[in-house]
Amino acid sequence: MGRTQAPLALVQAVWDISTVIAVLFGVLFLKEKLNWRTAMSVFVTLSGTILLRASK
């Protein structure tokens, strides 16, 4: 069925990045406004993902 075993931290990081990509798509292509809360959440998500990758 195509199931694989992957580390939970890596799967969560990919899941979080998909949210960041959706925000960037909305801002760049759909001309959505980017407020400070959304920008901060994108920054925190990217920082956490980078830290997870760096710890490997």
C-alpha angles and dihedrals in degrees: 000000000000097000117154135181114247132168111266093229091056093048091050091049092054090047091052093048090056088062091051091050090051091051092049091048090052093048097044103037107020095039094234116170116252111216125192095260093054091045091050092049090051089050093049092046093050091045092052092048092050091049091051092051092045092052092059 
